[in-house]
Amino acid sequence: MWGNALLGSVFAVAAAFAPAWAPAWAGGFVGPARGVVERVIDGDTVKVRVGVWIDQELLVSVRVAGIDAPEIFRPKCEAERQRALAAKRFTEEFLGDADVTLVNIGRDKYAGRVVARIEADGRDLGAAMVARGLAVEDARGAWCP
């Protein structure tokens, strides 16, 4: 019990003085962070290689904050699968070879993945997907008729 309480106190103090680049245990890494897209998984999830320190990089899965796009891997119908493929193509074209900036980085519900706003050349990926009808804001999309 003392160990957990002491450890919690140490983390609380660290979080109080944590800069924007602090690790998650010290209050969270909120960014912005610059990176390069390694792979587009689907319309709203990409793998990004981010420089986190001198000669130190991190390859992380990033889910686009604030949107929901159709699922490629477990679609509920053929219409969802087709929309998911279109969303993935759009994301690949939107991000292209540009460096990306991750903004408002936070923890996601799955280990090893974060949620963040993704910008390429100053343009917001999530907003562009919603504008094109390839994603919806916040709520789960109903992609099947």
C-alpha positions in Angstrom: 0.0 0.0 0.0 2.7 2.5 0.9 4.5 1.7 -2.3 1.5 2.5 -4.5 0.7 5.7 -2.5 4.3 6.9 -2.7 4.5 6.1 -6.4 1.2 7.9 -7.0 2.6 11.0 -5.2 5.7 11.0 -7.3 3.7 10.8 -10.5 1.4 13.6 -9.3 4.4 15.9 -8.6 6.0 15.0 -11.9 2.7 15.8 -13.7 2.5 19.2 -12.1 5.8 20.2 -13.6 5.5 18.2 -16.9 6.3 20.0 -20.1 4.4 19.4 -23.3 6.8 16.6 -24.3 6.5 14.7 -21.0 5.7 11.0 -21.2 2.1 9.7 -20.5 2.9 8.7 -16.9 3.9 12.3 -16.2 0.7 13.9 -17.4 0.7 13.2 -21.1 2.4 14.1 -24.3 0.1 16.6 -26.0 2.4 17.7 -28.8 2.5 19.1 -31.3 4.8 16.4 -32.7 6.1 16.2 -36.2 6.4 12.9 -38.0 6.3 10.9 -41.2 3.5 8.5 -42.2 4.8 5.0 -42.5 1.5 3.3 -43.4 -2.2 4.1 -43.7 -4.1 1.3 -41.9 -7.6 2.6 -42.7 -9.4 5.9 -43.1 -9.0 7.0 -39.5 -5.8 5.1 -38.4 -2.2 5.6 -39.5 1.2 4.5 -38.4 3.5 7.6 -37.9 7.2 7.7 -37.1 7.7 10.6 -34.7 11.0 12.0 -33.5 10.8 12.2 -29.8 14.3 13.1 -28.8 17.8 13.5 -30.3 18.2 10.4 -32.6 15.2 8.8 -31.0 12.1 7.8 -32.9 8.8 6.2 -32.1 6.6 4.3 -34.5 3.0 4.7 -33.2 -0.5 4.0 -34.4 -2.5 7.2 -34.4 -6.3 7.3 -34.6 -7.7 10.5 -36.0 -9.4 12.4 -33.1 -13.1 13.3 -33.2 -14.2 11.2 -36.2 -15.4 7.7 -37.1 -14.7 6.2 -40.5 -16.0 3.0 -41.9 -14.2 -0.3 -41.0 -12.1 -2.2 -43.5 -11.3 -5.2 -41.3 -14.7 -6.1 -39.9 -17.3 -4.3 -42.0 -20.9 -5.0 -41.3 -21.9 -5.0 -45.0 -20.4 -4.6 -48.5 -21.4 -0.9 -48.6 -19.3 -0.3 -45.4 -16.3 -2.1 -46.9 -16.5 0.0 -50.1 -16.8 3.2 -48.2 -13.9 2.1 -46.0 -11.7 1.5 -49.0 -12.6 5.0 -50.4 -11.8 6.5 -47.0 -8.4 4.8 -46.9 -7.6 6.0 -50.5 -8.5 9.5 -49.5 -6.3 9.4 -46.4 -3.4 8.1 -48.5 -3.8 10.9 -51.0 -4.4 13.6 -48.4 -1.3 12.7 -46.5 0.8 11.8 -49.5 4.5 12.3 -48.8 4.1 15.3 -46.6 5.3 15.4 -43.0 2.5 15.4 -40.6 1.9 17.2 -37.3 0.1 15.4 -34.4 -1.8 17.9 -32.2 -3.7 17.3 -28.9 -2.2 13.8 -28.5 -3.9 11.6 -26.0 -4.3 8.0 -25.0 -6.6 5.8 -27.0 -8.6 2.9 -25.6 -6.2 0.4 -27.1 -2.7 -0.1 -25.9 0.0 1.1 -28.3 -2.3 3.5 -30.0 -2.8 7.2 -29.5 -5.6 9.6 -30.6 -4.6 12.9 -32.1 -5.6 15.6 -34.7 -3.5 15.0 -37.8 -2.4 17.9 -40.0 -0.6 17.8 -43.3 0.5 21.0 -44.8 -1.6 22.9 -42.3 -4.8 21.0 -43.3 -6.8 18.9 -40.9 -7.3 15.3 -42.0 -10.4 14.7 -39.8 -12.2 17.8 -41.0 -11.4 17.0 -44.6 -12.8 13.4 -44.2 -16.0 14.7 -42.7 -16.4 17.4 -45.4 -16.1 14.6 -48.1 -18.6 12.4 -46.3 -16.0 9.7 -45.6 -16.3 10.0 -41.8 -18.7 11.4 -39.2 -17.9 13.5 -36.2 -17.6 11.8 -32.9 -20.5 9.3 -33.0 -20.3 5.9 -34.7 -21.2 6.0 -38.3 -24.1 4.0 -39.7 -22.5 2.8 -42.9 -24.9 0.0 -43.9 -28.4 0.6 -45.5 
